[in-house]
């Protein structure tokens, strides 16, 4: 699926906002799978998965989540916390008349799905997450912990402690930032002082190889030139708030779960994933962070085979 044949979106009112939603396999109504992108992404990041999942018998629903694309961009930072983000997905199921669905998430989309499954376990029947494993809720809020260990220039901390600074740099360098970010097979680089993503947005020469074609990258550039980055970065500005909001949730993910890592992804793997996600199967692919775009065929094969194995017992007993 290319930019020219990507589905036309529908604007759907949910949870006090509108989401721009892309669909495939509407003929498979009754068997939903919801795809949740990360940062700074777009529903278009699932372009390789949507046809494969539709062919496998799923009604594929890929929203641009709040802050992204043509979806609503509320002004208040707290409107991007896990209660709102998971509430959008619950309301999306309600819109289609689905009691529950299989959910797939990458990067920040994975974080939202872990939270959704904790807060609304009855709405999630299976979890497939890429890159970002379950995040243990430690004794201190996440940003506070990161600041103590990684310092104020770490981008999670910087987004929170210096609001608006990175947003302005990204907004002023949309093409350059996204071109430089969506790379693979990058050669090792010595750590440098300063905020790495701001430096990346200002770098004139990209490193490694592009993940996307020029035409594919243009889809993201156009979307972020329209939306800006502030709404999307506000997800990061709720991380400590999310830590508090998840305090009373059962911390165990009980649903069947598939966790897909990239062997060269810089995101740390979970040391005790099975302790919090006992029904997990873990797969690693030879790629970096942009898993479903770097290895689309392998990602599709892993996901569809896993789903087929999960569905087999219910078919025998149905």
Secondary structure, DSSP 8 states (H G I E B T S, - for coil): --TTTS---EEEEETTEEEEEEEE-GGGTTSEEEEE--TT--GGGGHHHHHHHHHTT-EEEEEE-TTSTTS---SSGGGGSHHHHHHHHHHHHHHHT-S-EEEEEETHHHHHHHHHHHH-GGGEEEEEEES-------SS-HHHHHHHHH-TTSHHHHHHHSTTHHHHHHHHTHHHHHHHHSEES-------SS-HHHHHHH-SS--SEESS-HHHHHHHHHHHHHH-SHHHHTTGGGHHHHHHHTTTS-----SEEEEEEETT-SS---TTHHHH-TTEEEEEESS-S-HHHHSHHHHHHHHHHHHHHHHHHHHHH-
